[in-house]
Amino acid sequence: MLFYVLNYLYFYLKAGNQHAIHSPFVYKLYTLVVQSKKEYYAFSELEKLRQSLIADPRELEVTDFGAGSKYANNTNSNKKSISQIARRSAIPTKKARLLFNLVEYFKPKVILELGTSLGISTLFMALATDKSNTQIITFEGCQQIAKKAKQNFEQLDQKNIEIIIGNIDTTLPKNISSLPSLDFVFLDANHRYEPTIKYFNCILEKCHDNTLIILDDIHWSKGMKKAWQEIIKNEKITVSIDLFHFGLVFLRKEQPKQHFDLRF
């Protein structure tokens, strides 16, 4: 916790705003999307779903993902209430709205998400898409949590979401091979260095010049910070944006390599 707090203080002191941006592409993205205060019809519906999950006391059998798990706690029980999962692992409102805004802005055709949880982040992305022209593929390791997420998708009548259940180390390479390309990727699975780098390298093969890759919790731990720093140094990444809670990377070949630390 101390590591996280100190990182935040250091980041806040060095991060800038739109006045520190000298790239037209990043300036437009930051002012129109990251800083957007628009209220969309979907927001109230999705927050209503979130509150219903927070109020749900029913327990699920949760697969043990180890030290990097979003579901880890200080007990030995593998049972967690839906309420507990929603409070601890569902994406916060501010970050969820940014996901929505990014999807609405870039209009991707193929979206990949690693780490479904109860499906809140998935639904924020889904409700920002053109349902007839967008495919969303989301990966979740825990069968019981995935089952509940699927129920949430059905409740909101979102039929363009495919959920793949199982160990992502196995399911990701097998399922990604059949995809022609990826337009939008949200990495929010195992928050450790080695899995993050492994997943990034796997999806990178399917990315193109206009792909956006988003990494969650890049300052959550020393391992995640190390992974983030390694990823932005990758020769294929030209534009990287550190928003502290999110890391955004682009493969835009027409742009010189640039990095931005921006307040969100």
C-alpha atoms as an extended CHARMM CRD file, in Angstrom:
* protein
*
       264  EXT
         1         1  MET       CA              0.0000000000        0.0000000000        0.0000000000  PROA      1               0.0000000000
         2         2  LEU       CA              2.8460000000        2.3870000000        0.8340000000  PROA      2               0.0000000000
         3         3  PHE       CA              4.4450000000        1.6260000000       -2.5430000000  PROA      3               0.0000000000
         4         4  TYR       CA              1.1970000000        2.5590000000       -4.2940000000  PROA      4               0.0000000000
         5         5  VAL       CA              0.7060000000        5.7990000000       -2.3470000000  PROA      5               0.0000000000
         6         6  LEU       CA              4.2830000000        6.9800000000       -2.8820000000  PROA      6               0.0000000000
         7         7  ASN       CA              3.9930000000        6.1830000000       -6.5790000000  PROA      7               0.0000000000
         8         8  TYR       CA              0.8150000000        8.2310000000       -6.8110000000  PROA      8               0.0000000000
         9         9  LEU       CA              2.3900000000       11.2460000000       -5.1020000000  PROA      9               0.0000000000
        10        10  TYR       CA              5.4320000000       11.0800000000       -7.3660000000  PROA      10              0.0000000000
        11        11  PHE       CA              3.2420000000       10.7170000000      -10.4520000000  PROA      11              0.0000000000
        12        12  TYR       CA              0.9610000000       13.6100000000       -9.4890000000  PROA      12              0.0000000000
        13        13  LEU       CA              3.9230000000       15.9520000000       -9.0680000000  PROA      13              0.0000000000
        14        14  LYS       CA              5.4000000000       15.1820000000      -12.4830000000  PROA      14              0.0000000000
        15        15  ALA       CA              2.2230000000       14.6480000000      -14.5470000000  PROA      15              0.0000000000
        16        16  GLY       CA              0.8860000000       17.3780000000      -16.7870000000  PROA      16              0.0000000000
        17        17  ASN       CA             -2.3440000000       18.3010000000      -18.5260000000  PROA      17              0.0000000000
        18        18  GLN       CA             -3.2730000000       19.4260000000      -22.0360000000  PROA      18              0.0000000000
        19        19  HSD       CA             -0.7250000000       22.2630000000      -21.8660000000  PROA      19              0.0000000000
        20        20  ALA       CA              2.0940000000       19.7010000000      -21.7230000000  PROA      20              0.0000000000
        21        21  ILE       CA              0.9870000000       17.9220000000      -24.9140000000  PROA      21              0.0000000000
        22        22  HSD       CA              2.7230000000       18.6870000000      -28.2010000000  PROA      22              0.0000000000
        23        23  SER       CA              1.1570000000       15.9010000000      -30.2580000000  PROA      23              0.0000000000
        24        24  PRO       CA             -2.1020000000       16.7970000000      -32.0840000000  PROA      24              0.0000000000
        25        25  PHE       CA             -3.2550000000       13.1700000000      -31.8670000000  PROA      25              0.0000000000
        26        26  VAL       CA             -2.6840000000       12.9480000000      -28.0980000000  PROA      26              0.0000000000
        27        27  TYR       CA             -4.0310000000       16.4650000000      -27.4680000000  PROA      27              0.0000000000
        28        28  LYS       CA             -7.3120000000       15.6380000000      -29.1910000000  PROA      28              0.0000000000
        29        29  LEU       CA             -7.5630000000       12.2980000000      -27.4080000000  PROA      29              0.0000000000
        30        30  TYR       CA             -6.8810000000       13.8470000000      -24.0150000000  PROA      30              0.0000000000
        31        31  THR       CA             -9.1950000000       16.8530000000      -24.3060000000  PROA      31              0.0000000000
        32        32  LEU       CA            -12.1090000000       15.1490000000      -26.0670000000  PROA      32              0.0000000000
        33        33  VAL       CA            -12.0170000000       11.6970000000      -24.4890000000  PROA      33              0.0000000000
        34        34  VAL       CA             -9.9680000000       11.4540000000      -21.2830000000  PROA      34              0.0000000000
        35        35  GLN       CA            -11.3140000000       14.7290000000      -19.8970000000  PROA      35              0.0000000000
        36        36  SER       CA            -14.8180000000       14.2740000000      -21.2810000000  PROA      36              0.0000000000
        37        37  LYS       CA            -17.6560000000       14.9960000000      -18.8580000000  PROA      37              0.0000000000
        38        38  LYS       CA            -20.4160000000       13.7440000000      -21.1770000000  PROA      38              0.0000000000
        39        39  GLU       CA            -23.2470000000       11.7800000000      -19.6140000000  PROA      39              0.0000000000
        40        40  TYR       CA            -24.4170000000        8.8710000000      -21.7580000000  PROA      40              0.0000000000
        41        41  TYR       CA            -27.7000000000        7.0130000000      -21.4510000000  PROA      41              0.0000000000
        42        42  ALA       CA            -25.8530000000        3.7980000000      -20.5850000000  PROA      42              0.0000000000
        43        43  PHE       CA            -24.1360000000        5.1420000000      -17.4760000000  PROA      43              0.0000000000
        44        44  SER       CA            -27.1600000000        5.1360000000      -15.1780000000  PROA      44              0.0000000000
        45        45  GLU       CA            -28.2200000000        1.6750000000      -16.3440000000  PROA      45              0.0000000000
        46        46  LEU       CA            -24.7570000000        0.2340000000      -15.7190000000  PROA      46              0.0000000000
        47        47  GLU       CA            -24.4060000000        1.8460000000      -12.3060000000  PROA      47              0.0000000000
        48        48  LYS       CA            -27.7990000000        0.4280000000      -11.3630000000  PROA      48              0.0000000000
        49        49  LEU       CA            -26.4470000000       -3.0260000000      -12.2520000000  PROA      49              0.0000000000
        50        50  ARG       CA            -23.3120000000       -2.3630000000      -10.2140000000  PROA      50              0.0000000000
        51        51  GLN       CA            -25.3580000000       -1.4500000000       -7.1320000000  PROA      51              0.0000000000
        52        52  SER       CA            -27.4680000000       -4.5840000000       -7.4840000000  PROA      52              0.0000000000
        53        53  LEU       CA            -24.2850000000       -6.6850000000       -7.5220000000  PROA      53              0.0000000000
        54        54  ILE       CA            -22.8900000000       -4.8630000000       -4.4860000000  PROA      54              0.0000000000
        55        55  ALA       CA            -26.1070000000       -5.6990000000       -2.6550000000  PROA      55              0.0000000000
        56        56  ASP       CA            -26.0510000000       -9.3880000000       -3.6540000000  PROA      56              0.0000000000
        57        57  PRO       CA            -24.9850000000      -11.6130000000       -0.7010000000  PROA      57              0.0000000000
        58        58  ARG       CA            -24.9220000000      -14.8990000000       -2.6430000000  PROA      58              0.0000000000
        59        59  GLU       CA            -21.6030000000      -16.7290000000       -2.6120000000  PROA      59              0.0000000000
        60        60  LEU       CA            -19.6080000000      -18.1330000000       -5.5210000000  PROA      60              0.0000000000
        61        61  GLU       CA            -16.8230000000      -20.6950000000       -5.6460000000  PROA      61              0.0000000000
        62        62  VAL       CA            -13.8110000000      -18.6600000000       -6.7540000000  PROA      62              0.0000000000
        63        63  THR       CA            -10.8010000000      -20.2210000000       -8.4340000000  PROA      63              0.0000000000
        64        64  ASP       CA             -7.5220000000      -19.4690000000       -6.6650000000  PROA      64              0.0000000000
        65        65  PHE       CA             -5.4280000000      -17.2910000000       -8.9800000000  PROA      65              0.0000000000
        66        66  GLY       CA             -2.5250000000      -16.7840000000       -6.5790000000  PROA      66              0.0000000000
        67        67  ALA       CA             -0.7520000000      -13.6230000000       -5.4290000000  PROA      67              0.0000000000
        68        68  GLY       CA             -1.6720000000      -11.5610000000       -8.4600000000  PROA      68              0.0000000000
        69        69  SER       CA             -5.3600000000      -12.2860000000       -8.2800000000  PROA      69              0.0000000000
        70        70  LYS       CA             -7.9610000000       -9.5630000000       -8.1800000000  PROA      70              0.0000000000
        71        71  TYR       CA             -9.9570000000      -11.8820000000       -5.9140000000  PROA      71              0.0000000000
        72        72  ALA       CA             -7.2150000000      -12.5140000000       -3.3710000000  PROA      72              0.0000000000
        73        73  ASN       CA             -7.9160000000      -11.6840000000        0.2520000000  PROA      73              0.0000000000
        74        74  ASN       CA             -6.6180000000      -12.5700000000        3.6740000000  PROA      74              0.0000000000
        75        75  THR       CA             -8.8290000000      -15.6150000000        4.2210000000  PROA      75              0.0000000000
        76        76  ASN       CA             -8.3100000000      -19.2090000000        3.1740000000  PROA      76              0.0000000000
        77        77  SER       CA            -11.8600000000      -19.6150000000        1.8970000000  PROA      77              0.0000000000
        78        78  ASN       CA            -12.4540000000      -20.0400000000       -1.8180000000  PROA      78              0.0000000000
        79        79  LYS       CA            -15.9990000000      -18.7410000000       -1.4260000000  PROA      79              0.0000000000
        80        80  LYS       CA            -16.6410000000      -15.0630000000       -2.0610000000  PROA      80              0.0000000000
        81        81  SER       CA            -19.9410000000      -13.2090000000       -2.0880000000  PROA      81              0.0000000000
        82        82  ILE       CA            -20.9840000000      -11.4370000000       -5.2740000000  PROA      82              0.0000000000
        83        83  SER       CA            -21.0690000000       -8.2830000000       -3.1750000000  PROA      83              0.0000000000
        84        84  GLN       CA            -17.4470000000       -8.7530000000       -2.1300000000  PROA      84              0.0000000000
        85        85  ILE       CA            -16.3020000000       -9.4080000000       -5.7050000000  PROA      85              0.0000000000
        86        86  ALA       CA            -18.1980000000       -6.3660000000       -6.9700000000  PROA      86              0.0000000000
        87        87  ARG       CA            -16.6360000000       -4.1410000000       -4.3100000000  PROA      87              0.0000000000
        88        88  ARG       CA            -13.0900000000       -5.4430000000       -4.6760000000  PROA      88              0.0000000000
        89        89  SER       CA            -12.6770000000       -6.2200000000       -8.3600000000  PROA      89              0.0000000000
        90        90  ALA       CA            -15.3240000000       -4.4570000000      -10.4610000000  PROA      90              0.0000000000
        91        91  ILE       CA            -13.8890000000       -1.5240000000      -12.3730000000  PROA      91              0.0000000000
        92        92  PRO       CA            -14.4520000000        1.8580000000      -10.6320000000  PROA      92              0.0000000000
        93        93  THR       CA            -16.9290000000        4.2520000000      -12.2310000000  PROA      93              0.0000000000
        94        94  LYS       CA            -14.3930000000        6.8270000000      -13.4300000000  PROA      94              0.0000000000
        95        95  LYS       CA            -12.2590000000        4.2150000000      -15.1980000000  PROA      95              0.0000000000
        96        96  ALA       CA            -15.3240000000        2.4590000000      -16.6130000000  PROA      96              0.0000000000
        97        97  ARG       CA            -16.5510000000        5.6930000000      -18.1600000000  PROA      97              0.0000000000
        98        98  LEU       CA            -13.1650000000        6.2640000000      -19.7650000000  PROA      98              0.0000000000
        99        99  LEU       CA            -13.3450000000        2.7810000000      -21.3110000000  PROA      99              0.0000000000
       100       100  PHE       CA            -16.7670000000        3.6880000000      -22.7080000000  PROA      100             0.0000000000
       101       101  ASN       CA            -15.4530000000        6.9950000000      -24.0750000000  PROA      101             0.0000000000
       102       102  LEU       CA            -12.4390000000        5.3330000000      -25.7110000000  PROA      102             0.0000000000
       103       103  VAL       CA            -14.5790000000        2.7070000000      -27.4410000000  PROA      103             0.0000000000
       104       104  GLU       CA            -17.0830000000        5.3360000000      -28.5620000000  PROA      104             0.0000000000
       105       105  TYR       CA            -14.2370000000        7.4980000000      -29.9300000000  PROA      105             0.0000000000
       106       106  PHE       CA            -12.1910000000        4.8580000000      -31.7730000000  PROA      106             0.0000000000
       107       107  LYS       CA            -15.1260000000        2.6370000000      -32.8540000000  PROA      107             0.0000000000
       108       108  PRO       CA            -13.1930000000       -0.6530000000      -32.8740000000  PROA      108             0.0000000000
       109       109  LYS       CA            -14.5530000000       -3.6890000000      -34.7120000000  PROA      109             0.0000000000
       110       110  VAL       CA            -12.8030000000       -6.3230000000      -32.5640000000  PROA      110             0.0000000000
       111       111  ILE       CA            -12.3900000000       -5.7900000000      -28.7990000000  PROA      111             0.0000000000
       112       112  LEU       CA            -10.4140000000       -8.1520000000      -26.5820000000  PROA      112             0.0000000000
       113       113  GLU       CA            -10.6120000000       -8.0890000000      -22.7830000000  PROA      113             0.0000000000
       114       114  LEU       CA             -8.5270000000      -10.1510000000      -20.3860000000  PROA      114             0.0000000000
       115       115  GLY       CA            -10.2190000000      -10.3460000000      -16.9870000000  PROA      115             0.0000000000
       116       116  THR       CA            -14.0290000000      -10.2640000000      -17.2370000000  PROA      116             0.0000000000
       117       117  SER       CA            -14.8420000000      -10.4710000000      -13.5370000000  PROA      117             0.0000000000
       118       118  LEU       CA            -18.5830000000       -9.7640000000      -13.1940000000  PROA      118             0.0000000000
       119       119  GLY       CA            -18.6630000000       -8.0840000000      -16.5960000000  PROA      119             0.0000000000
       120       120  ILE       CA            -19.0330000000       -4.4290000000      -15.6050000000  PROA      120             0.0000000000
       121       121  SER       CA            -16.0700000000       -3.2570000000      -17.6990000000  PROA      121             0.0000000000
       122       122  THR       CA            -17.2020000000       -5.5070000000      -20.5610000000  PROA      122             0.0000000000
       123       123  LEU       CA            -20.6480000000       -3.9400000000      -20.5290000000  PROA      123             0.0000000000
       124       124  PHE       CA            -19.3030000000       -0.3940000000      -20.4560000000  PROA      124             0.0000000000
       125       125  MET       CA            -17.4100000000       -1.2120000000      -23.6430000000  PROA      125             0.0000000000
       126       126  ALA       CA            -20.3100000000       -3.1210000000      -25.1990000000  PROA      126             0.0000000000
       127       127  LEU       CA            -22.8180000000       -0.3100000000      -24.7150000000  PROA      127             0.0000000000
       128       128  ALA       CA            -20.4740000000        2.0900000000      -26.5160000000  PROA      128             0.0000000000
       129       129  THR       CA            -20.3670000000       -0.0440000000      -29.6730000000  PROA      129             0.0000000000
       130       130  ASP       CA            -22.3630000000       -0.5750000000      -32.8070000000  PROA      130             0.0000000000
       131       131  LYS       CA            -23.7600000000       -4.0050000000      -31.8970000000  PROA      131             0.0000000000
       132       132  SER       CA            -24.1410000000       -5.1530000000      -35.5070000000  PROA      132             0.0000000000
       133       133  ASN       CA            -20.5460000000       -4.3440000000      -36.3850000000  PROA      133             0.0000000000
       134       134  THR       CA            -18.4850000000       -5.0880000000      -33.2670000000  PROA      134             0.0000000000
       135       135  GLN       CA            -17.2040000000       -8.3080000000      -31.7380000000  PROA      135             0.0000000000
       136       136  ILE       CA            -16.2110000000       -8.4190000000      -28.0620000000  PROA      136             0.0000000000
       137       137  ILE       CA            -14.2070000000      -11.3720000000      -26.7540000000  PROA      137             0.0000000000
       138       138  THR       CA            -13.5890000000      -11.4740000000      -23.0150000000  PROA      138             0.0000000000
       139       139  PHE       CA            -11.5630000000      -14.0000000000      -21.0120000000  PROA      139             0.0000000000
       140       140  GLU       CA            -12.2820000000      -15.0870000000      -17.4390000000  PROA      140             0.0000000000
       141       141  GLY       CA            -10.4980000000      -17.8100000000      -15.4890000000  PROA      141             0.0000000000
       142       142  CYS       CA            -13.1660000000      -18.5490000000      -12.8800000000  PROA      142             0.0000000000
       143       143  GLN       CA            -16.1650000000      -20.5210000000      -14.1230000000  PROA      143             0.0000000000
       144       144  GLN       CA            -18.6320000000      -19.3260000000      -11.4820000000  PROA      144             0.0000000000
       145       145  ILE       CA            -17.7440000000      -15.6620000000      -11.9300000000  PROA      145             0.0000000000
       146       146  ALA       CA            -17.9660000000      -16.0630000000      -15.7060000000  PROA      146             0.0000000000
       147       147  LYS       CA            -21.4210000000      -17.6110000000      -15.3190000000  PROA      147             0.0000000000
       148       148  LYS       CA            -22.6040000000      -14.5790000000      -13.3540000000  PROA      148             0.0000000000
       149       149  ALA       CA            -21.0390000000      -12.2080000000      -15.9010000000  PROA      149             0.0000000000
       150       150  LYS       CA            -22.8970000000      -13.9900000000      -18.6910000000  PROA      150             0.0000000000
       151       151  GLN       CA            -26.1580000000      -13.5100000000      -16.7940000000  PROA      151             0.0000000000
       152       152  ASN       CA            -25.3750000000       -9.7920000000      -16.5810000000  PROA      152             0.0000000000
       153       153  PHE       CA            -24.7740000000       -9.6560000000      -20.3440000000  PROA      153             0.0000000000
       154       154  GLU       CA            -28.1110000000      -11.3410000000      -20.9670000000  PROA      154             0.0000000000
       155       155  GLN       CA            -29.8710000000       -9.0410000000      -18.5220000000  PROA      155             0.0000000000
       156       156  LEU       CA            -28.7570000000       -6.0300000000      -20.5710000000  PROA      156             0.0000000000
       157       157  ASP       CA            -29.4190000000       -7.8530000000      -23.8610000000  PROA      157             0.0000000000
       158       158  GLN       CA            -25.8100000000       -7.6760000000      -25.0480000000  PROA      158             0.0000000000
       159       159  LYS       CA            -25.4610000000      -10.4200000000      -27.6480000000  PROA      159             0.0000000000
       160       160  ASN       CA            -22.1740000000       -9.3900000000      -29.2580000000  PROA      160             0.0000000000
       161       161  ILE       CA            -20.0750000000      -10.5840000000      -26.2940000000  PROA      161             0.0000000000
       162       162  GLU       CA            -18.2910000000      -13.9380000000      -26.3120000000  PROA      162             0.0000000000
       163       163  ILE       CA            -16.9070000000      -15.0710000000      -22.9650000000  PROA      163             0.0000000000
       164       164  ILE       CA            -14.0970000000      -17.6250000000      -22.9040000000  PROA      164             0.0000000000
       165       165  ILE       CA            -13.6200000000      -19.4860000000      -19.6310000000  PROA      165             0.0000000000
       166       166  GLY       CA            -10.4530000000      -21.1050000000      -18.3330000000  PROA      166             0.0000000000
       167       167  ASN       CA             -6.8120000000      -20.4300000000      -17.5700000000  PROA      167             0.0000000000
       168       168  ILE       CA             -5.8690000000      -17.4770000000      -19.7710000000  PROA      168             0.0000000000
       169       169  ASP       CA             -2.3660000000      -18.8780000000      -20.2090000000  PROA      169             0.0000000000
       170       170  THR       CA             -4.0140000000      -21.6430000000      -22.2410000000  PROA      170             0.0000000000
       171       171  THR       CA             -7.1670000000      -20.0630000000      -23.6440000000  PROA      171             0.0000000000
       172       172  LEU       CA             -5.6090000000      -16.8520000000      -24.9790000000  PROA      172             0.0000000000
       173       173  PRO       CA             -3.0940000000      -18.3240000000      -27.4730000000  PROA      173             0.0000000000
       174       174  LYS       CA             -5.6150000000      -20.9120000000      -28.6440000000  PROA      174             0.0000000000
       175       175  ASN       CA             -8.4310000000      -18.4490000000      -29.3020000000  PROA      175             0.0000000000
       176       176  ILE       CA             -6.4660000000      -15.4710000000      -30.5570000000  PROA      176             0.0000000000
       177       177  SER       CA             -4.9540000000      -17.4490000000      -33.4210000000  PROA      177             0.0000000000
       178       178  SER       CA             -8.2390000000      -17.4700000000      -35.3400000000  PROA      178             0.0000000000
       179       179  LEU       CA             -8.7030000000      -13.6840000000      -35.1820000000  PROA      179             0.0000000000
       180       180  PRO       CA             -7.5530000000      -11.6210000000      -38.1740000000  PROA      180             0.0000000000
       181       181  SER       CA             -6.5940000000       -8.6150000000      -36.0060000000  PROA      181             0.0000000000
       182       182  LEU       CA             -7.3500000000       -6.7060000000      -32.8130000000  PROA      182             0.0000000000
       183       183  ASP       CA             -8.5090000000       -3.0910000000      -32.7190000000  PROA      183             0.0000000000
       184       184  PHE       CA             -8.9140000000       -2.5190000000      -28.9740000000  PROA      184             0.0000000000
       185       185  VAL       CA             -7.4050000000       -4.5000000000      -26.0900000000  PROA      185             0.0000000000
       186       186  PHE       CA             -8.0140000000       -4.1520000000      -22.3410000000  PROA      186             0.0000000000
       187       187  LEU       CA             -5.5430000000       -6.0780000000      -20.1720000000  PROA      187             0.0000000000
       188       188  ASP       CA             -6.9970000000       -6.5160000000      -16.6770000000  PROA      188             0.0000000000
       189       189  ALA       CA             -6.1860000000      -10.0960000000      -15.7280000000  PROA      189             0.0000000000
       190       190  ASN       CA             -3.2760000000      -11.4050000000      -13.6470000000  PROA      190             0.0000000000
       191       191  HSD       CA             -1.6250000000       -8.2890000000      -12.2030000000  PROA      191             0.0000000000
       192       192  ARG       CA              1.9210000000       -9.6000000000      -12.1060000000  PROA      192             0.0000000000
       193       193  TYR       CA              4.9900000000       -8.9330000000      -14.2240000000  PROA      193             0.0000000000
       194       194  GLU       CA              5.4460000000      -12.2400000000      -16.0430000000  PROA      194             0.0000000000
       195       195  PRO       CA              1.7860000000      -12.8860000000      -17.0170000000  PROA      195             0.0000000000
       196       196  THR       CA              1.3450000000       -9.2630000000      -18.1170000000  PROA      196             0.0000000000
       197       197  ILE       CA              4.3810000000       -9.4020000000      -20.4080000000  PROA      197             0.0000000000
       198       198  LYS       CA              3.3110000000      -12.8180000000      -21.6980000000  PROA      198             0.0000000000
       199       199  TYR       CA             -0.2010000000      -11.6260000000      -22.5450000000  PROA      199             0.0000000000
       200       200  PHE       CA              1.0920000000       -8.4070000000      -24.1000000000  PROA      200             0.0000000000
       201       201  ASN       CA              3.4970000000      -10.2700000000      -26.3890000000  PROA      201             0.0000000000
       202       202  CYS       CA              0.7370000000      -12.6820000000      -27.3680000000  PROA      202             0.0000000000
       203       203  ILE       CA             -1.7660000000      -10.0150000000      -28.3910000000  PROA      203             0.0000000000
       204       204  LEU       CA              0.9000000000       -7.8080000000      -30.0220000000  PROA      204             0.0000000000
       205       205  GLU       CA              1.0800000000      -10.2150000000      -32.9550000000  PROA      205             0.0000000000
       206       206  LYS       CA             -2.5290000000       -9.3840000000      -33.8360000000  PROA      206             0.0000000000
       207       207  CYS       CA             -2.2880000000       -5.6190000000      -33.4180000000  PROA      207             0.0000000000
       208       208  HSD       CA             -2.0510000000       -3.0650000000      -36.2170000000  PROA      208             0.0000000000
       209       209  ASP       CA             -1.2470000000        0.6080000000      -36.7230000000  PROA      209             0.0000000000
       210       210  ASN       CA             -4.5090000000        1.8400000000      -35.1680000000  PROA      210             0.0000000000
       211       211  THR       CA             -4.8060000000       -0.6290000000      -32.2920000000  PROA      211             0.0000000000
       212       212  LEU       CA             -5.2030000000        0.7470000000      -28.7760000000  PROA      212             0.0000000000
       213       213  ILE       CA             -3.9170000000       -1.3790000000      -25.8880000000  PROA      213             0.0000000000
       214       214  ILE       CA             -4.9860000000       -0.4240000000      -22.3540000000  PROA      214             0.0000000000
       215       215  LEU       CA             -3.2720000000       -1.8140000000      -19.2690000000  PROA      215             0.0000000000
       216       216  ASP       CA             -4.9800000000       -1.5630000000      -15.9100000000  PROA      216             0.0000000000
       217       217  ASP       CA             -3.2730000000       -0.8150000000      -12.5840000000  PROA      217             0.0000000000
       218       218  ILE       CA              0.1740000000       -0.1390000000      -14.0340000000  PROA      218             0.0000000000
       219       219  HSD       CA              1.3840000000        1.2640000000      -10.6840000000  PROA      219             0.0000000000
       220       220  TRP       CA             -0.3480000000       -1.3550000000       -8.5240000000  PROA      220             0.0000000000
       221       221  SER       CA              2.8900000000       -3.1590000000       -7.6480000000  PROA      221             0.0000000000
       222       222  LYS       CA              6.5920000000       -3.2240000000       -8.4480000000  PROA      222             0.0000000000
       223       223  GLY       CA              5.9300000000       -6.0450000000      -10.8890000000  PROA      223             0.0000000000
       224       224  MET       CA              3.2220000000       -4.1450000000      -12.7670000000  PROA      224             0.0000000000
       225       225  LYS       CA              5.3390000000       -1.0040000000      -12.8930000000  PROA      225             0.0000000000
       226       226  LYS       CA              8.2380000000       -3.0300000000      -14.2930000000  PROA      226             0.0000000000
       227       227  ALA       CA              5.9470000000       -4.5690000000      -16.9150000000  PROA      227             0.0000000000
       228       228  TRP       CA              4.6390000000       -1.1370000000      -17.9320000000  PROA      228             0.0000000000
       229       229  GLN       CA              8.1200000000        0.3280000000      -18.2680000000  PROA      229             0.0000000000
       230       230  GLU       CA              9.2000000000       -2.6270000000      -20.3980000000  PROA      230             0.0000000000
       231       231  ILE       CA              6.1290000000       -2.4010000000      -22.6270000000  PROA      231             0.0000000000
       232       232  ILE       CA              6.5220000000        1.3060000000      -23.4310000000  PROA      232             0.0000000000
       233       233  LYS       CA             10.1210000000        0.6340000000      -24.4650000000  PROA      233             0.0000000000
       234       234  ASN       CA              9.0000000000       -1.9740000000      -27.0000000000  PROA      234             0.0000000000
       235       235  GLU       CA             10.0970000000       -0.9370000000      -30.4910000000  PROA      235             0.0000000000
       236       236  LYS       CA              6.5710000000       -1.4040000000      -31.8620000000  PROA      236             0.0000000000
       237       237  ILE       CA              5.0560000000        1.0610000000      -29.3870000000  PROA      237             0.0000000000
       238       238  THR       CA              5.2850000000        4.6470000000      -30.6000000000  PROA      238             0.0000000000
       239       239  VAL       CA              2.8790000000        6.5320000000      -28.3200000000  PROA      239             0.0000000000
       240       240  SER       CA              2.3780000000        5.7500000000      -24.6350000000  PROA      240             0.0000000000
       241       241  ILE       CA              0.2060000000        7.6000000000      -22.1380000000  PROA      241             0.0000000000
       242       242  ASP       CA              0.4440000000        7.0770000000      -18.3880000000  PROA      242             0.0000000000
       243       243  LEU       CA             -2.7940000000        8.0840000000      -16.6340000000  PROA      243             0.0000000000
       244       244  PHE       CA             -1.5960000000        6.3560000000      -13.4400000000  PROA      244             0.0000000000
       245       245  HSD       CA             -4.6400000000        4.0650000000      -13.1520000000  PROA      245             0.0000000000
       246       246  PHE       CA             -4.5190000000        3.2020000000      -16.8500000000  PROA      246             0.0000000000
       247       247  GLY       CA             -1.6730000000        2.9110000000      -19.3310000000  PROA      247             0.0000000000
       248       248  LEU       CA             -2.4920000000        3.4950000000      -23.0110000000  PROA      248             0.0000000000
       249       249  VAL       CA             -0.1840000000        2.4110000000      -25.8260000000  PROA      249             0.0000000000
       250       250  PHE       CA             -0.4420000000        2.8370000000      -29.5930000000  PROA      250             0.0000000000
       251       251  LEU       CA              1.4610000000        1.3670000000      -32.5400000000  PROA      251             0.0000000000
       252       252  ARG       CA              1.0960000000        4.3830000000      -34.8340000000  PROA      252             0.0000000000
       253       253  LYS       CA              4.0280000000        4.0570000000      -37.2200000000  PROA      253             0.0000000000
       254       254  GLU       CA              3.5680000000        7.5640000000      -38.5900000000  PROA      254             0.0000000000
       255       255  GLN       CA              4.3850000000        9.1260000000      -35.2030000000  PROA      255             0.0000000000
       256       256  PRO       CA              7.7460000000        9.5080000000      -33.4780000000  PROA      256             0.0000000000
       257       257  LYS       CA              8.1520000000        7.6460000000      -30.2000000000  PROA      257             0.0000000000
       258       258  GLN       CA              6.6550000000        9.7780000000      -27.4270000000  PROA      258             0.0000000000
       259       259  HSD       CA              5.5920000000        9.2340000000      -23.8380000000  PROA      259             0.0000000000
       260       260  PHE       CA              3.1720000000       11.3550000000      -21.7860000000  PROA      260             0.0000000000
       261       261  ASP       CA              2.3840000000       11.4190000000      -18.0560000000  PROA      261             0.0000000000
       262       262  LEU       CA             -1.0640000000       13.0110000000      -17.8090000000  PROA      262             0.0000000000
       263       263  ARG       CA             -3.4860000000       13.5930000000      -14.9520000000  PROA      263             0.0000000000
       264       264  PHE       CA             -6.7990000000       11.7770000000      -15.0840000000  PROA      264             0.0000000000
